[in-house]
Amino acid sequence: MLFGALALIAGCGDVSQPAPEGAVGEAELDISGGYADDKDTAVVGIYATNLGGICTGSLLAPNLVLTARHCVSQINNNEGTVECGVTKFAPPAAPSSYLVTTGPELSQDPSAYRATKEVVLLPAGDDFCGQDQAILILAENIPEAEAKPLVPRVDEPLVNGEKYSAIGFGATDGAGNGAGARRRRDDLTVTCVADECPDFQVKTTEWMGNAGVCQGDSGGPAIDAKNRVIGVTSRGGFNCSTPIYGYVKAWDQWIKDTAIKAAEMGGYPVPAWANGAPTNPDYSYTPGDACNEPSDCASGRCVNDGNEQYCTRLCNEQAPCPEGWYCDSDSNGQGVCFKKEGSASGGWGEEEEGPQLSNESSCSVNADPTKPVPWRGGIFALALVALGLRRRTR
């Protein structure tokens, strides 16, 4: 089968049972640079009771999980391959069919799972290629102490050559072995983005990486150097090669609109990124700590306003400075927060009341910074979990 016309779904494969205890160390050797991951709890495991398999997703808000469309829908090809322009999705099953866990492994403990209340699809057609994203809105919020939501990079385009990490609950080889435990692989590279890729392989709402995903990783995130979600694992070539991701930036408004809806359903404040705030964490640090050099600051930015020297952060109209600060350009021409003397207010454009600085008097340095894999070993037990969660959420 020629890659480019046909590709394997990242969630397809055959796994007879979960990885046995003690086998993770051996499995890690099958993926160069991959390792067991118990830290990224916002990368969740998904069990699809209708499909009898597992997928991966990204928790973007307390009750919102971004995943792949083929994790919630059957496709019209039973061989587990995708032909762009031909392969299409069926409608998803009932929301209660999809169970989500933040644990490092798929557990048979019912308390480890949350039920899904609603499945939200892209505002597009049912073609597989280019439209392989979906969102699960959960029936209950996941506390931040359990999993701090990831931030989707909805405001900055990807660039060829960027480094990223891939995380998922998938297999460790092309034979489908080792699925069911969260693993991470770092130092991967974006090889082409959207219309820079061959159009017979990758659509304008997708991008391609160089390696790193396998069966069961479907729906899982590609994470950039600032820990933002940049892609949703869709499909790839044989032996877990040449992965293709759904491009998060390409569907930015859909993700933001759904996040606002999920916040209303969950009763929590809308995430700042959904209202247009920058996703770059360099805009979110708290300024004010004394510093002698940039390395003293979590933000990597130490500024001298002519009177004193302190840590600062980036700012703009969408990310104004806190009260008592104002936004002005530093010596590099970037907007950063400066202390505002004699005023309790802050924000962009009020620098006339604060100290007036020349570029020579400031310094700022930036620190570098179509079905899921079957999981037969847990199907019976998780079917009981699903039944219990359905009863609990009625």
C-alpha positions as CSV (number, residue, x, y, z in Angstrom):
1,M,0.0,0.0,0.0
2,L,1.5,3.3,-1.0
3,F,1.9,5.9,1.7
4,G,0.4,9.2,0.5
5,A,-2.6,7.5,-1.1
6,L,-3.3,5.2,1.9
7,A,-2.1,5.4,5.5
8,L,-2.6,3.5,8.7
9,I,-4.8,4.9,11.4
10,A,-2.7,5.6,14.4
11,G,-5.3,3.9,16.6
12,C,-5.4,0.6,14.7
13,G,-3.7,-2.6,15.7
14,D,-4.2,-5.7,17.7
15,V,-3.4,-6.0,21.4
16,S,-4.3,-9.1,23.2
17,Q,-3.9,-7.7,26.7
18,P,-2.5,-4.8,28.6
19,A,1.2,-4.6,29.1
20,P,2.0,-6.9,32.1
21,E,3.5,-5.5,35.2
22,G,7.3,-5.1,34.8
23,A,7.2,-5.2,31.0
24,V,7.4,-1.4,30.6
25,G,11.2,-1.3,30.8
26,E,11.6,-3.7,27.9
27,A,8.9,-1.9,25.9
28,E,10.7,1.4,26.2
29,L,13.6,0.0,24.2
30,D,11.4,-0.4,21.2
31,I,11.0,3.4,20.9
32,S,14.2,5.3,20.7
33,G,13.9,8.2,23.2
34,G,10.5,7.1,24.6
35,Y,9.8,6.6,28.2
36,A,7.0,5.8,30.7
37,D,5.2,9.0,31.7
38,D,3.4,9.5,35.0
39,K,3.7,13.3,35.0
40,D,1.6,14.4,32.1
41,T,-1.8,13.7,33.7
42,A,-3.6,16.1,31.4
43,V,-2.8,13.6,28.6
44,V,-5.7,11.3,29.3
45,G,-6.5,7.7,28.3
46,I,-9.8,7.1,26.5
47,Y,-11.7,3.8,26.4
48,A,-14.3,3.6,23.7
49,T,-16.8,0.9,24.7
50,N,-18.5,1.0,21.3
51,L,-15.2,0.4,19.5
52,G,-13.7,-1.9,22.1
53,G,-10.4,0.0,22.1
54,I,-8.2,2.7,23.5
55,C,-7.2,6.2,22.4
56,T,-5.5,9.3,23.9
57,G,-6.8,12.8,24.5
58,S,-5.7,16.2,25.8
59,L,-7.5,17.8,28.8
60,L,-7.8,21.5,27.7
61,A,-10.2,22.6,30.5
62,P,-11.7,20.8,33.5
63,N,-14.3,19.1,31.5
64,L,-13.0,19.3,27.9
65,V,-10.9,16.7,26.1
66,L,-9.5,17.2,22.6
67,T,-9.1,13.9,20.7
68,A,-9.3,12.4,17.2
69,R,-12.6,12.0,15.4
70,H,-11.8,8.3,14.6
71,C,-11.6,7.7,18.3
72,V,-15.4,8.3,18.5
73,S,-16.6,7.2,15.1
74,Q,-16.3,4.1,12.9
75,I,-14.9,4.6,9.4
76,N,-16.0,3.0,6.1
77,N,-12.8,0.9,5.8
78,N,-12.5,-2.2,8.0
79,E,-8.9,-2.8,7.0
80,G,-7.7,0.0,9.3
81,T,-6.3,2.1,6.4
82,V,-7.1,5.6,5.2
83,E,-7.5,6.7,1.7
84,C,-7.8,10.5,1.5
85,G,-10.9,11.5,-0.4
86,V,-12.5,8.1,0.0
87,T,-12.4,7.2,3.7
88,K,-15.3,8.8,5.7
89,F,-16.6,8.8,9.2
90,A,-19.8,7.4,10.6
91,P,-21.7,9.3,13.2
92,P,-20.4,8.9,16.8
93,A,-22.0,6.6,19.3
94,A,-23.8,7.8,22.4
95,P,-21.5,10.1,24.6
96,S,-21.7,7.6,27.5
97,S,-19.6,5.2,25.3
98,Y,-16.4,7.1,26.0
99,L,-14.6,6.9,29.3
100,V,-11.7,9.1,30.3
101,T,-8.9,8.5,32.9
102,T,-6.0,10.7,34.0
103,G,-4.0,7.7,35.4
104,P,-0.7,6.6,33.9
105,E,-2.3,3.3,32.9
106,L,-5.7,2.2,31.9
107,S,-7.2,0.8,35.1
108,Q,-10.0,-1.6,35.8
109,D,-11.0,0.5,38.8
110,P,-14.3,2.2,38.0
111,S,-13.4,5.2,40.1
112,A,-10.5,6.0,37.8
113,Y,-12.9,7.0,34.9
114,R,-15.1,10.0,34.0
115,A,-18.1,9.6,31.7
116,T,-18.6,11.8,28.7
117,K,-21.7,14.1,28.5
118,E,-21.4,15.4,24.9
119,V,-19.3,14.8,21.8
120,V,-18.6,17.9,19.7
121,L,-17.6,17.4,16.0
122,L,-15.8,19.7,13.7
123,P,-18.1,22.1,11.7
124,A,-17.1,20.3,8.5
125,G,-17.9,17.1,6.5
126,D,-17.2,13.5,7.3
127,D,-14.0,13.1,5.2
128,F,-11.3,11.5,7.3
129,C,-8.3,13.4,6.0
130,G,-8.1,16.9,7.4
131,Q,-11.1,16.5,9.7
132,D,-9.9,14.0,12.3
133,Q,-10.5,16.0,15.5
134,A,-13.3,15.8,18.1
135,I,-14.0,17.1,21.6
136,L,-15.4,15.3,24.5
137,I,-17.2,17.4,27.1
138,L,-17.2,15.4,30.4
139,A,-20.1,14.9,32.8
140,E,-18.0,16.2,35.6
141,N,-15.0,18.5,36.0
142,I,-11.5,17.1,36.7
143,P,-9.9,19.0,39.6
144,E,-6.7,20.8,38.8
145,A,-5.0,19.0,41.7
146,E,-5.5,15.8,39.6
147,A,-4.7,17.2,36.2
148,K,-3.8,20.8,35.2
149,P,-5.3,21.4,31.8
150,L,-3.0,21.9,28.8
151,V,-3.1,25.0,26.7
152,P,-3.8,24.7,22.9
153,R,-1.6,26.8,20.7
154,V,-4.5,28.5,18.9
155,D,-2.8,31.8,18.3
156,E,0.6,31.0,16.7
157,P,1.3,29.0,13.5
158,L,3.7,26.1,13.4
159,V,7.0,26.4,11.7
160,N,9.0,23.8,9.8
161,G,11.7,22.4,12.0
162,E,10.1,23.1,15.3
163,K,10.8,20.5,18.0
164,Y,7.9,18.8,19.8
165,S,7.0,15.8,22.0
166,A,4.4,13.1,21.4
167,I,2.5,11.5,24.3
168,G,0.0,8.7,24.2
169,F,-1.3,5.4,25.6
170,G,-0.4,3.5,22.4
171,A,1.7,0.5,21.5
172,T,5.5,0.5,21.5
173,D,5.9,-1.2,18.1
174,G,4.1,-1.8,14.9
175,A,2.8,-5.1,16.1
176,G,0.6,-3.4,18.7
177,N,2.5,-4.5,21.8
178,G,2.6,-2.5,25.0
179,A,-0.6,-0.4,24.7
180,G,-2.4,0.9,27.7
181,A,0.3,2.9,29.5
182,R,1.1,6.5,29.0
183,R,4.5,7.1,27.3
184,R,6.3,10.2,26.0
185,R,8.8,10.8,23.3
186,D,10.8,14.0,23.0
187,D,13.0,15.8,20.5
188,L,10.7,15.1,17.5
189,T,10.7,17.5,14.5
190,V,7.9,19.1,12.5
191,T,8.7,18.2,8.9
192,C,6.0,20.1,7.0
193,V,2.9,22.2,7.8
194,A,-0.4,22.4,6.0
195,D,0.1,23.5,2.3
196,E,3.8,23.1,2.6
197,C,3.2,19.3,2.7
198,P,2.4,17.2,-0.4
199,D,-1.4,17.7,-0.8
200,F,-2.0,14.0,-1.6
201,Q,-0.6,13.1,1.8
202,V,-1.5,16.0,4.2
203,K,-4.4,18.4,4.0
204,T,-4.1,22.1,4.8
205,T,-5.6,21.4,8.3
206,E,-2.8,18.9,9.1
207,W,0.9,18.7,9.5
208,M,3.5,15.9,9.5
209,G,6.2,14.9,12.0
210,N,9.2,12.6,11.6
211,A,8.4,9.7,14.1
212,G,7.0,8.9,17.5
213,V,3.4,7.6,17.5
214,C,1.8,4.2,17.2
215,Q,-1.4,2.3,17.7
216,G,-3.5,3.7,20.6
217,D,-1.8,7.1,20.4
218,S,-4.6,8.3,18.3
219,G,-6.1,11.6,19.5
220,G,-3.0,12.3,21.7
221,P,-1.2,15.5,21.6
222,A,2.0,16.8,20.0
223,I,3.4,19.3,22.6
224,D,5.6,22.2,21.7
225,A,8.7,23.5,23.6
226,K,6.4,25.7,25.7
227,N,4.1,22.8,26.6
228,R,1.3,23.8,24.3
229,V,-0.8,21.4,22.3
230,I,0.0,21.9,18.6
231,G,-1.4,18.7,17.1
232,V,-3.8,15.8,17.4
233,T,-2.5,12.4,16.4
234,S,-4.4,11.1,13.3
235,R,-2.5,8.6,11.2
236,G,0.8,7.5,9.9
237,G,2.8,5.0,7.8
238,F,3.7,1.4,8.5
239,N,5.7,0.6,11.7
240,C,4.6,3.8,13.4
241,S,6.4,6.1,11.0
242,T,5.7,9.5,9.4
243,P,2.9,10.6,11.7
244,I,0.2,13.0,10.5
245,Y,-1.4,15.3,13.0
246,G,-4.6,17.4,13.0
247,Y,-3.4,21.0,13.1
248,V,-4.8,22.8,16.2
249,K,-4.3,26.3,14.8
250,A,-6.3,25.4,11.8
251,W,-9.4,24.8,13.9
252,D,-8.7,27.5,16.5
253,Q,-12.2,29.1,16.5
254,W,-14.0,25.8,16.9
255,I,-11.7,24.9,19.8
256,K,-12.3,28.3,21.5
257,D,-16.0,28.3,20.9
258,T,-16.3,24.8,22.4
259,A,-14.2,25.8,25.4
260,I,-16.6,28.6,26.1
261,K,-19.5,26.2,25.9
262,A,-17.8,23.7,28.1
263,A,-17.1,26.4,30.7
264,E,-20.7,27.3,30.8
265,M,-21.7,23.6,31.3
266,G,-19.0,23.1,33.9
267,G,-19.6,26.3,35.8
268,Y,-16.0,27.6,35.8
269,P,-14.4,30.7,34.2
270,V,-13.7,30.6,30.5
271,P,-10.0,29.8,29.9
272,A,-8.1,33.0,29.1
273,W,-6.9,31.5,25.7
274,A,-10.5,31.0,24.6
275,N,-11.1,34.7,25.0
276,G,-8.0,35.7,23.0
277,A,-5.2,35.9,25.5
278,P,-1.8,34.8,24.3
279,T,-1.0,31.1,24.8
280,N,2.7,31.8,25.2
281,P,3.4,31.3,29.0
282,D,5.9,34.2,28.8
283,Y,2.8,36.4,29.2
284,S,1.6,34.8,32.4
285,Y,4.5,35.2,34.9
286,T,4.1,37.4,37.9
287,P,6.6,40.3,37.7
288,G,8.4,42.0,40.6
289,D,11.0,39.8,42.2
290,A,14.5,41.4,42.5
291,C,17.1,40.1,40.0
292,N,20.6,40.7,38.9
293,E,20.4,38.8,35.6
294,P,17.8,37.1,33.4
295,S,18.6,33.7,34.8
296,D,17.3,34.8,38.2
297,C,13.8,35.1,36.8
298,A,11.4,32.3,35.9
299,S,10.4,34.4,32.8
300,G,14.0,34.8,31.8
301,R,13.5,38.6,31.7
302,C,15.2,41.0,34.1
303,V,14.6,44.7,33.5
304,N,16.2,47.9,34.9
305,D,13.8,50.8,35.0
306,G,16.5,53.3,36.0
307,N,15.7,53.0,39.7
308,E,15.7,49.3,40.4
309,Q,16.0,46.0,38.7
310,Y,13.4,43.2,38.8
311,C,11.9,40.3,37.0
312,T,9.2,41.1,34.4
313,R,7.1,39.4,31.7
314,L,5.8,40.0,28.2
315,C,2.7,42.1,27.8
316,N,0.3,43.4,25.1
317,E,-3.2,44.6,24.7
318,Q,-4.6,41.0,25.1
319,A,-2.3,40.3,28.1
320,P,-2.0,43.6,30.1
321,C,0.2,44.1,33.1
322,P,-1.2,43.6,36.6
323,E,-2.4,46.5,38.7
324,G,0.4,48.9,39.5
325,W,2.3,48.1,36.3
326,Y,2.3,49.4,32.7
327,C,3.4,47.9,29.4
328,D,6.3,49.5,27.4
329,S,9.0,48.4,25.0
330,D,12.3,47.1,26.3
331,S,15.7,47.4,24.6
332,N,14.7,44.5,22.3
333,G,11.5,46.3,21.2
334,Q,9.3,43.8,23.1
335,G,6.4,44.9,25.3
336,V,7.2,44.1,28.9
337,C,5.8,45.1,32.3
338,F,7.4,48.0,34.2
339,K,6.5,49.2,37.7
340,K,4.2,52.2,37.7
341,E,5.0,54.8,40.4
342,G,2.2,56.4,42.4
343,S,-0.7,54.7,40.8
344,A,-2.8,51.7,41.7
345,S,-3.8,51.0,38.1
346,G,-1.9,49.3,35.3
347,G,-2.2,48.1,31.8
348,W,-1.3,48.9,28.2
349,G,-0.9,52.5,27.2
350,E,-0.5,54.2,30.6
351,E,3.2,54.6,30.6
352,E,3.0,58.4,30.7
353,E,2.5,58.1,34.5
354,G,5.4,55.8,35.1
355,P,9.1,56.1,34.7
356,Q,10.2,57.0,31.2
357,L,13.0,54.8,30.0
358,S,15.4,54.7,27.1
359,N,16.3,51.5,25.5
360,E,19.8,51.8,26.9
361,S,18.5,51.7,30.5
362,S,16.7,48.4,30.2
363,C,17.6,44.8,29.6
364,S,15.5,41.8,28.7
365,V,16.7,38.3,27.7
366,N,14.4,35.5,26.6
367,A,15.2,32.1,28.1
368,D,15.5,29.3,25.5
369,P,13.2,27.2,26.4
370,T,-10.1,4.3,12.4
371,K,-10.6,2.6,15.4
372,P,-8.6,2.7,18.5
373,V,-6.2,-0.1,19.4
374,P,-8.2,-3.0,20.8
375,W,-7.6,-3.7,24.5
376,R,-9.2,-7.1,25.0
377,G,-7.7,-7.7,28.4
378,G,-9.8,-5.0,29.9
379,I,-12.9,-5.0,27.8
380,F,-15.1,-7.0,30.1
381,A,-14.1,-5.1,33.2
382,L,-14.4,-1.7,31.5
383,A,-17.8,-2.6,30.1
384,L,-18.9,-2.9,33.7
385,V,-17.3,0.4,34.5
386,A,-19.2,2.0,31.6
387,L,-22.5,0.5,32.9
388,G,-21.8,1.9,36.4
389,L,-20.9,5.4,35.1
390,R,-24.0,5.5,32.9
391,R,-26.1,4.7,36.0
392,R,-24.2,7.3,38.1
393,T,-24.7,10.1,35.6
394,R,-28.4,9.6,34.9
